[in-house]
Amino acid sequence: MKKNKFSIFIFVLFLASFVACKKSDDPAPIISGKYEKGVLVINEGNFSEGNGSLSFLFPNDSLANGIFENENGGLKIGGTIQSVNSYLSGTNKKLAVVTNRKDQVILADADSLNFMAVVYPEADKRLDNPVSFAAIGEKGFVSNWGDINQAFGNYPKGFLTEINLKNNTFSRKIALDGVRPQDVIAANNKLYVTVSNGSDIYVYDSNGNFLKNIPVEQSPDKMLIDKNGKIWVICNNEPDYVNFTDNEGTLLRINPETDAVEQSIPNVPCGSYNSKIAYYNDKIYSLRDKKVFVIDTTNSSVNELISNDFSLYGIGVNPNNGDLYLGEYIFASSSRVRQLSKEGDLIREYLVGIGTNGFLFF
C-alpha cells in the first residue's frame, strides 16, 4: 500500500475508535480494602469523552467498577487509557496509568489504588500522545507519538519521556525524530522500543542512552516477556487495510542478553494496527477481529482457538491458571469481559467500563 494511503487510514482509525457517545452507567460500589490479589481491568474509554476507567475482578468473582475514583474521593482519570503498567519502587508495587486526550501519566499505589502523583505535558509538551510505560530502577520511560498532525506524516516527531520515580517528576525528553514509538518494555536492564512506522526495535541502556537498532519485520507492535526472560514482539508486516480480518503478521523472539532474533513465526493472525498478544506456558495468544488464535512457540504452529460473537479489543492470560480474559471492542457503551478456560470454554462474563483494552494480574 502506498504510504499516503497508509497514513490517512491510520489517522482515521485513530480518531474513529474514540468518537462514540458515552452511555450512562450505574455508579460503582464503594470499595474498602486492598487490591493485592485479582484482575485489574483496563477500560480505555472513548476519545471524545476522555472517560477511561479501571475495574477489578476479585478472587471471589465479584466485580467493582470505577475503582480509581472510589479510592480517591471521586478523582477521575480524565483521559483515554492507552496502557497501565506495574513497577516496583523499592519493595512497593506501583502503577503507571498512561492516557492521551488528556496527555498524562498518573502514578498510584497498586495495592490501594491511592493516587500518588501525575506528570502533565506542561508548556514544553513533556508528554504528547503517550502510549506505553516501562521502568528500569528509579527511572520510568514513556513512548510518545508527538504532535498528531505530524505522527502519520513523512517525518513524525516521536520521543520518550523520562520520569524520576524517586520523586515522581519529569526528567527529560529523548528525541526519536522520524519515527512513531509504540510499545516499550524493560529487560536485562535495557529498554526496548517498537517503531510502528518502521522495521526496527530501538534499544537503550538503563540511563536512557541509545545503544542500537534491532532489525525486525515491518511495523513491530506489542511486546511481552516469556518465562525464560526472552522478548516476543508481534510485527504487523504490511497490513491489509482493506480486508482487516485477513491480516497476518510475524512473531519474533529476541534474546535480551545478545539482542539477537532467535525465532521467527510467520503467518500469525493479528490486527492491522495496535495488535494485542498474551503469553502462557510456551503459548502466545493473538487477536484478530472476533477470533482468538493460539501459537505454540515450541513448534511454531498457529491454530484458531475460538470464534467469538463480538469483536475483541483486549486480551490477557492469568499466569496462575491459564484462564483467558477477553475485552470487547466497543466505545458507545460498557464493554463485556469474558473469562475463558485455556481450552476456550466460557467460565463467566462481566460488564465493565468502555473499550476494555487489557488486563493486569495480581
C-alpha positions in Angstrom: 0.0 0.0 0.0 1.2 3.5 -0.8 2.5 5.5 2.2 -0.1 8.3 1.8 -3.0 5.8 1.9 -1.4 4.1 4.9 -1.1 7.4 6.8 -4.6 8.6 6.0 -6.1 5.2 7.1 -4.2 5.1 10.4 -5.2 8.7 11.2 -8.8 7.9 10.5 -8.6 4.7 12.5 -7.1 6.6 15.5 -9.9 9.1 15.5 -12.8 6.8 14.7 -12.1 4.5 17.6 -12.7 7.3 20.1 -15.7 9.2 18.8 -18.6 7.1 20.2 -21.1 8.6 22.7 -21.0 7.6 26.3 -23.8 5.6 27.8 -24.7 6.3 31.5 -23.5 3.6 33.8 -24.7 2.7 37.3 -22.5 4.2 40.0 -19.8 1.8 41.2 -20.0 0.4 44.7 -17.9 2.0 47.4 -14.9 -0.2 48.0 -12.8 -0.8 51.1 -9.8 -3.0 51.3 -6.9 -3.7 49.0 -6.2 -4.9 45.5 -3.3 -7.2 46.1 -5.0 -10.2 44.5 -7.3 -10.3 41.5 -7.5 -9.0 38.0 -7.2 -5.3 37.1 -9.3 -4.5 34.0 -8.2 -1.5 31.9 -11.0 0.3 30.2 -9.7 2.8 27.6 -12.8 5.0 27.3 -13.8 6.9 24.2 -11.7 9.8 23.0 -14.5 12.4 22.8 -15.3 11.9 26.5 -11.9 11.0 27.9 -13.6 8.6 30.3 -11.1 5.8 30.8 -11.6 3.8 33.9 -10.3 0.8 35.9 -12.3 -2.2 37.1 -11.3 -5.1 39.4 -12.3 -8.7 39.5 -11.8 -10.2 42.9 -10.9 -13.8 43.6 -14.5 -14.5 44.8 -15.6 -13.5 41.2 -17.1 -10.2 42.4 -16.7 -7.1 40.2 -16.0 -3.5 41.1 -16.1 -0.7 38.5 -14.7 2.8 38.8 -12.2 1.8 41.5 -9.8 4.7 40.9 -12.5 7.3 41.5 -13.8 5.4 44.6 -10.4 5.2 46.2 -9.5 8.8 45.5 -12.6 10.8 46.6 -14.1 11.0 43.1 -11.0 12.0 41.3 -11.3 10.9 37.7 -8.6 9.5 35.5 -9.7 12.1 32.9 -8.3 10.6 29.7 -8.3 7.6 27.4 -6.1 4.9 28.9 -3.5 3.7 26.4 -1.8 1.4 28.9 -1.4 0.5 32.6 1.9 -1.0 33.8 3.0 -2.1 37.2 6.5 -1.4 38.5 8.5 -1.7 41.8 9.6 1.3 43.8 11.8 -0.2 46.4 9.7 -3.1 47.6 6.3 -1.5 46.9 4.3 -2.2 43.8 3.1 0.9 41.9 1.0 1.6 38.8 1.6 4.0 35.9 -1.6 4.9 34.1 -0.8 6.4 30.6 -3.6 8.4 29.0 -4.0 10.5 25.9 -6.6 13.2 25.0 -5.5 14.4 28.4 -1.8 13.6 28.0 -0.5 12.5 31.3 0.9 9.7 33.4 -0.9 9.0 36.7 1.2 7.2 39.3 -0.7 5.3 42.0 -0.1 2.6 44.7 -1.0 -0.7 43.2 -2.3 -2.3 46.4 -4.7 0.5 47.4 -5.1 2.5 44.1 -4.3 5.6 46.1 -3.2 8.5 43.9 0.5 9.5 44.3 1.3 12.0 41.5 0.6 13.0 38.0 3.1 14.0 35.2 1.5 16.6 32.9 2.7 17.7 29.4 3.0 21.4 30.6 4.1 24.1 28.2 7.0 22.2 26.6 4.9 19.1 25.7 6.7 16.8 28.0 4.1 14.3 27.0 2.3 14.3 23.6 0.1 11.4 22.7 1.8 9.0 25.1 1.3 5.3 24.6 3.3 3.0 26.9 5.4 2.9 30.0 8.3 0.8 31.4 10.6 1.3 34.4 14.2 0.5 35.0 15.2 1.0 38.6 14.1 4.5 39.6 13.6 5.7 36.0 10.3 5.5 34.1 10.2 5.8 30.3 7.1 6.7 28.2 6.7 6.4 24.5 5.1 9.4 22.7 3.8 9.8 19.1 4.3 13.5 19.4 2.1 16.0 17.5 -0.8 14.1 15.9 -0.7 16.3 12.9 2.9 15.0 12.2 2.6 11.5 13.7 1.3 9.9 10.5 3.2 12.1 8.1 6.6 11.7 6.4 8.5 12.9 9.5 6.9 12.2 12.9 8.3 13.9 16.0 8.2 11.0 18.4 10.1 10.9 21.6 10.5 9.2 25.0 9.7 10.9 28.3 11.9 10.0 31.2 10.3 10.3 34.7 12.2 10.3 38.0 10.4 7.7 40.0 12.1 8.7 43.3 10.2 12.0 43.4 7.6 11.3 40.6 8.7 14.2 38.4 9.6 14.9 34.8 13.3 14.4 34.0 13.8 14.9 30.2 12.7 14.2 26.7 14.6 11.8 24.4 14.0 12.7 20.8 13.0 10.0 18.3 12.7 12.2 15.2 11.2 10.4 12.2 9.6 7.5 14.0 6.4 6.8 15.8 7.3 4.8 19.0 4.7 2.4 20.1 5.4 -0.1 22.9 8.2 0.0 25.5 9.4 -2.8 27.7 12.4 -3.4 30.1 14.5 -6.5 30.0 18.1 -7.3 31.1 18.4 -3.7 32.5 17.7 -2.3 29.0 14.8 -0.5 27.4 13.2 -1.8 24.1 11.0 0.4 22.0 9.0 -0.7 19.0 8.7 1.7 16.0 5.3 1.2 14.3 6.2 3.1 11.1 9.4 1.2 10.5 11.1 -2.1 10.9 13.3 -1.7 13.9 13.3 -2.0 17.7 15.4 0.7 19.4 17.5 -0.4 22.4 18.5 2.0 25.2 20.6 1.4 28.4 19.3 1.9 31.9 20.2 5.6 31.7 18.2 6.2 28.5 21.3 6.3 26.2 20.7 4.8 22.8 22.6 1.6 22.1 21.4 0.0 18.9 18.7 -0.9 16.4 17.4 -4.4 16.1 16.2 -5.0 12.5 12.8 -6.9 12.6 9.8 -7.2 10.3 7.7 -4.2 9.3 5.6 -2.4 11.9 6.6 -4.0 15.2 3.9 -3.5 17.8 3.2 -5.1 21.3 6.0 -6.9 23.2 6.0 -9.4 26.1 8.5 -11.4 28.2 8.2 -15.1 28.5 9.1 -17.4 31.4 12.7 -17.6 30.2 13.1 -13.8 30.1 13.0 -13.7 26.3 11.2 -10.9 24.5 8.4 -11.7 22.0 7.1 -9.0 19.6 4.3 -9.1 17.1 5.1 -7.4 13.8 2.1 -6.4 11.7 4.1 -6.6 8.5 2.4 -4.8 5.6 -1.1 -4.7 6.9 -4.1 -5.2 4.7 -6.2 -2.1 5.4 -9.0 -3.2 3.1 -9.6 -6.7 4.4 -8.7 -6.3 8.1 -9.8 -9.8 9.0 -7.2 -11.3 6.7 -4.1 -9.6 8.2 -1.2 -11.8 9.2 2.0 -10.8 11.0 5.2 -12.3 12.3 6.1 -13.2 15.9 9.7 -12.8 16.7 11.7 -13.9 19.8 14.6 -11.7 20.9 17.3 -12.7 23.4 17.9 -9.6 25.6 21.4 -10.9 26.5 22.6 -10.7 22.9 19.8 -8.7 21.3 19.7 -11.4 18.5 16.5 -12.5 16.9 16.3 -16.2 17.8 13.0 -17.4 16.4 10.5 -16.2 13.8 6.9 -17.5 13.4 5.2 -16.3 10.2 1.5 -16.1 9.2 0.3 -15.1 12.7 -3.3 -13.7 12.5 -3.2 -10.2 14.1 -4.7 -6.8 13.9 -3.5 -4.4 11.2 -2.6 -1.9 13.9 -2.4 -1.9 17.7 -2.2 -5.7 17.8 -2.6 -7.5 21.1 -0.8 -10.6 22.4 -0.6 -12.5 25.7 1.6 -15.4 26.9 1.1 -18.5 29.0 3.2 -21.7 29.3 5.0 -21.6 25.9 1.9 -20.4 24.1 1.1 -16.9 22.7 -2.4 -15.8 22.1 -3.3 -13.3 19.3 -6.5 -11.4 18.4 -8.0 -10.7 15.0 -11.5 -9.3 14.8 -13.7 -11.8 16.7 -11.2 -14.6 16.8 -8.5 -15.8 19.2 -5.6 -17.7 17.9 -3.0 -19.8 19.8 0.6 -20.0 18.7 2.7 -22.8 20.2 6.2 -21.4 20.4 7.8 -24.9 20.8 6.8 -26.0 17.2 5.6 -22.6 15.6 2.1 -24.0 15.0 -0.7 -21.5 14.6 -4.3 -22.5 15.3 -7.7 -20.9 15.9 -8.8 -21.3 19.5 -12.3 -19.7 19.4 -14.5 -17.6 17.2 -16.3 -15.1 19.4 -19.7 -13.4 18.7 -18.4 -9.8 19.2 -15.2 -8.0 18.1 -12.3 -8.2 20.5 -10.0 -5.4 21.7 -8.1 -6.6 24.8 -6.6 -9.9 25.9 -4.8 -11.2 29.0 -4.0 -14.6 30.4 -3.9 -15.4 34.1 -0.4 -16.7 34.8 -1.7 -18.8 37.7 -4.1 -21.0 35.8 -4.1 -20.1 32.1 -7.6 -18.6 32.1 -8.1 -16.1 29.2 -9.7 -12.7 29.6 -11.2 -11.0 26.5 -12.3 -7.4 26.3 -14.9 -6.1 23.8 -14.3 -3.6 21.1 -17.0 -1.1 21.8 -16.9 2.6 22.6 -20.5 3.6 22.8 -21.4 1.6 25.9 -19.9 -0.6 28.6 -17.7 -3.5 27.4 -18.2 -7.1 28.0 -15.3 -9.1 29.5 -15.3 -12.8 29.1 -13.3 -15.2 31.2 -12.5 -18.5 29.4 -10.6 -21.6 30.3 -7.3 -22.2 28.4 -9.3 -24.6 26.2 -11.6 -21.8 25.2 -14.7 -22.7 27.3 -16.7 -19.8 28.7 -16.4 -19.5 32.5 -18.2 -16.2 33.2 -18.9 -12.8 31.7 -18.7 -9.3 33.3 -19.9 -5.8 32.3 -17.2 -3.3 32.9 -16.1 0.2 31.6 -15.8 1.3 28.0 -13.4 -0.1 25.4 -11.5 -2.8 27.5 -8.0 -3.0 26.1 -6.0 -5.0 28.6 -5.6 -6.8 32.0 -3.1 -7.0 34.8 -3.0 -10.0 37.1 -2.1 -9.6 40.8 
